[in-house]
Amino acid sequence: MLMYIKREVEATIDRMLKQGKVVLVTGARQVGKTTVLKKHLGDSFDYVSMENPQDYLLARQDAMLFFETRHLPLIIDEVQRVPELFSPVKWVVDQSDEKGRIILTGSQTYQLMKGVSESLAGRIRILEMPALNLRELVGDAGRPHPYIPAPAKPLDKPLDKSIWEIIHRGSMPELQDSSVDWDSFYSGYVSAYLERDVRDLINVKDEARFYSFMVACAARSGQLLNATDIGNAAGVSYKTAQSWLSVLQASNIVRIVEPFWPNIGKSLTKTPKLYFMDTGLVCHLTRWTTPEQLRVGAMAGHVFEDFVVSEVLKSYMNAGGNMRDVWFYRDSRKREIDLVIQEGHVLHPVEVKTSATVGGDAVRNFRCLEGMSGYEVGFGHVICQTPEPYYVTKNVQAVPVWVI
């Protein structure tokens, strides 16, 4: 049996329970939302799931009677299945000034956010929970903090696996049990996603076509988003590709990273980049069946970048932070910086390389950020496969991925 892995979001949940009457925990299917809440909060919260047929029917037919049968504080799991509950939740929590009365969970961001904006504005705190990150895998899940490049020190707890094993295995908690078959897990995961989440969000008549769309997206993960190209590969129109992409975003499967585009008169790209939040799913969809195949394969660079970017985004999600501070840079001369981390008026450049050693050429484009009115360039990183941090320039370190 897999031991419980302490999660960084635990501290963020505690903080949010002190700030709002209601806390909404969203996240992709099987990232561990329910497990974390049950393990961390224990018996201090009553628990009910909308996947329980009796509770589901009662909540839909008589929401007020439903609440009379439960006691506060209360966790309501998979609440997006019963949108009728949002207004009664507002009434229930407004009977007291006490904070942290109800926790809602769900895996479909769009439906949840719609209900929240209409019924619970001003009463709720929202946490988007990712799957496991490297800090948690090495047992270093302390107080969560967003990744901001800074001088790094050697790792106290070295990884017991190669980084390619971790990238390929994926970040879902269940897969940390070595007895769980990787391919079977993801086959079941995708089937459940198509049959439940996708059906709930849109009326997809051809699930096989949507699967082809997911494969096309995975094959382009870590690249500039081209909905026309993805649609052509999947055999659907541009309009359908855009609609289906919003479904992947709403169910927390993919994230879009926007280009840094200040009003400085430069010719910069406005096209965002597409990233999956779990590289194990990318490998399954694109049929890289072993870590070694992935490491030497044509997609190695893109999947490595996807892993790094997803780790950066997870650091912001776990802390309840603003992921809009994570950008990339690309101009009309195709000079690109993989990530630009904004810290107020400071821009931290980050490059991602699959090599173990890097030189000055790797940071040549960092100077593109210099001279931007209202901004200064901060400390930078080249995230690569070096085992230990070292300086590339005075203000840039080459660092391993665990620094994130």
WOURDA-V513656 format. One line per field, one symbol per residue. phi: phi as a letter, one per 40 degrees, with the letter a starting at -180 (. if undefined). A space follows every 50 residues. Layout:
# WOURDA-V513656
phi: ???
This chain:
# WOURDA-V513656
phi: .ccccdbccdcccdccccbbcbbbbbicdgchdcdccccccfccbcbabc ccdccccccccacccdcccbbccbbbcfcccbccccccddcccccacccg cbbbbabbdcccccccccbbdgbbbbbcccccbcdcccgbccccaccbda dbbdccbcccbccccccccgbcdccccccccccccccccccccccbcccc cacccbcccccccccccccbcgbdcbccccccccgbcdccdccccccccc cgcbbbbcccaccbgccbcbccbbbccbcccdccccgccbdcdcdbcccd cccccdcccccccccccccgcccccbbbbabccgcbbdabccbgbbbbcb bbbcccbbbcccbdccccccgcdgbbcccbbbcabccbcaccbdbbbcbc cccc
